[in-house]
Amino acid sequence: MKKIHTIIFTGLIILGATSCKKYFDINTNPNDATSASPENILPQALTATGGSLNAFNTYGAQLGGYMANAGGYGAFGVAITYNFTTTNWTNLWSNVYDNLEDYQAIMDKAAIDPTYTYYSAVARIMKALDYQMLVDAYNDVPYTDALHGISKLSPEYMDAKAIYKDLASQLDTAISVINSGSSVLGIKALGGYDVLFKGNLSLWKQLANTIKLRLILHSSGKVTFANTTFSSDGFLTSDALINPGYLRDNNRQNPKWTTWAFSNTGAAGNKAWMPSTFILSFYDGTKLQDPYRGKASYYQFPQTPGNRLGVENSSVAPSPEGSLWYPATVRGGTTGNDTTGALKGPGAGMPVITAAESYFMQAEAVVRGILPAGDAAALFKNGITASFTYLYTKPDGKIAGSPAADAATYISTNASFLTDLSLAADTKQKIEAIITQKYIALNMVNSDEAWNEYRRTHYPTLVNTAGASGKETFASSVSESSRPDHLPTRILYPSSEGAYNSSNVPKNVGVFTSLIFWAL
């Protein structure tokens, strides 16, 4: 589809760049509007969103403490110093704006043909998700001036708070559009073209509510939303997974599997990264004892090797074929499949928002009074259990082991406010517990959201004193950041914006000094 700008990130191994290639491209001329129907646009647009989610997961895992550089590789450069340039992470920008063009095309066609009302509502919801990801990475971005093709090649940037406010309203509109759809004569059902919810409109409304809740929580009271209530459809209680029919085939595998495990031909994925000692400390007993999710997520746990970001020496272990995030003992590149954890297999769905994240958001919203009713402790427990369930679920839907029983044992064994919200002494401890458990649940699942949450709340707690170990902080040992946590605050606008939209791109943006509007 069309791109707002056309610089494409070709990838450096140190930054884990991934391809977002679509199963089929519906637009052969990027300068002309597509002639494809919404039925053809929607499945490839959702599939492209899955590719973007994979790229954002990589970005979040490397900045947010889940990954460290593995042994056998060097020259990690800005990946460990954090002194990013405008050429780093540009795929996040270009791929999402490309994807937004897809969803805008659906909405444009529905404006002419109301029988595509449901398609329009879905596109509106996914646009909100895409823009939320962009704002959380870049802050101000082109919004109302964007997606107008050649009529506005140099779109103005919009204040991030104003974008957040409008996204929440767009989600309310999407729910209203779905509810009014039954009155449209000859309205077309989503059916199999919907590779996320298979046409289940109730789940689409729950996703809209859940994204809106995320916007409100992220905004930290800095946005005055037009409406802070939610529809009676509620929030997600099951995992929202994009799956257009992923399978072991060229350009048809789950993109996370291709990046970190194996290509369809059996070639190893990215081996330059391994788990950080910081995240392993939440499983190995240093901070919390969690052999259950440890074994479900990591190869050879509890002997899984780790590293602190920035440490480059020969004593650091290399990553095995298939990566340390693939826990199965069968390591064949063309046979590995059907296991637990975050990678699971080439046919697994790509998570948009998991039930675990939804429950943790609801728990926080109850604690903060955003949701007027609800049991925060019960929602918190549901979040932990849902995390176990997601990790235990194989690509075919079968569940290995007993996630609910193991979650209950985990909670009682640790006997900490970090695992049992009823043990929290005050609101501060409750928020720390919720965000810490969310951090664990998002490990290599939707890592960018964990990075957002750290920047918003500064949880999980880091120790940043001189001599702090890799189990106490996930900041790189060679960080160039002068901030107290030794971390960056953001990435930079891509070089394409400086080249083609220089009059509008924000100036004097610093990796260590410029905050996303909701950040601390």
C-alpha positions, 0 to 999 in steps of 0.5 A: 500500500501507499506510504507516507514516506518511502524510506524502508529499514533494511536491518541491522542484526544488532537492532533485530530488524524484521521484515513486515512483508505481506502475504500479497500486496493489493496495490501495485502503484504506491501513488494511486489509491487501491482498487481492491475491495475491503474483503481483500484489504482487511486480511492483508492489513491485519497480517501486516499489523502482525508484522509490525507487532513483531518489530515493536516486540523486538524494539521493546525487548531490547530497550525494556530489559528482556534481551541482552547481547549474546556471546560470539557477536560484537560491534553492538554499537548504539544497541548497547550505548542507547545513543540512537540516530535517525537511522535506527528503528525506522521500520517501526515508522514506515511499516505502521504508516503503510499499514494505516494506509490500508485501514484508511482505504477500507474506511474510504470505501465504506464511506461510499458503500455503507454495506462495508460498515463493519469493515469500517469499524474494524479499520477504525479500531486498528487505526487507533491501535497503530497510532497508539503505538506510534505516539508511544514510540515518537510522541507527536506524529502526523495525524489529521494531516496524514493518510491523504496521499499526494494531496499532503506529502508534508503532513503537519505533526499533531500534539500527542495528547490531542491524538490520544484524546481523538483515538479514544473518541474514534474507538467509541465511534467504532463501537457505535458503528458496529451497534448500528450496523444491523440497520444497514440493508445488505451489510457484509459480514466480516467472516473469514476475512477477519483473521483476528476474531473471525467475524465476532463483533462482540470481541471487536467491541471488547478490543476497542474498550481495552485499547481505550482503557490503555489510552486512559491509563497511559495518559496518566491524567494528562489528557481530558478525554471526551468520555471516560466510560466504556460500553457494556461489552466489557474488556478482553477476557481471551487472547486477541491473536492475529492468524491468517493461516500461518504455517511453515512456508516462505513469508507465511510463518508467524513473524516472531518465529521467523525472527527468533527461531527458524526460517521456513528452510530451517536456517537459524533466526537471530542468534545475537541476542539472549535473555537478560539476567534481569528478566531471569531473576523473576523466575530463578528465585532472585526476585521471585520463584517461578519455575513454571513459566521459566520452563514454559518460556526458556530453553533448559531453564533453570540453566538458561544462560543470560547476560547483562546488556552491554557486556561483551566478552568471551565468557558470555554464552552463544545462543543455540539454534532456535534461540533460548526463547524456544523451550523445546528439546527438539531443535530441528529447524524444519521440525521444531514446532508446537511448544509453549512459551512466546515463540510456540511455532511457525503456525502460532498466532501473533498477540495483539493484546492478551487476556493477561494484559487486559486483566492487569489494566482492569486491576490498575483502573480499579485501584486508580478509580478509573473503573468504578466497580471491580475487585482489583485483587481478583482481576490481578489474580486473573491476570497471572492465571491468564499469563500462565494459560497463554504461555502453556497454550500450544499453536494448535490450542492444546494446553500443556500442564495445568496453568490455573493450578501452577498459577495458584502455587506460584502465588502462594509459594512466593507469598509477596505483594508482588504475587498477591495483591491482598498483601499490598500495604498501600496503593503504591505497592498495588501499582508496583505489583500490577505493573511488575506482573504485567512486565513478566506477562509481556516478556517477549509477548508484547515487549513494547508495552512493557517498555511503555509501562516502565517509562510511565511508572518506573516499575519494575523497580531498578537499582541504579546505584554504582556497581548495581548488577544485571539482576538489579537493573536492565540498563546497559553497562555501557549506557551513555544516558545521564538519566538516573536510571541510565536508560533512553527516553525514546527513539528518534524520528526516522531520517526520511522525515528529516529529508522529506518533511523537515519543515514539520518534524519536531526539532531538538528531540533527544534520546535522553532528554525528550519524554513521551508526554505520559512518561516520568 
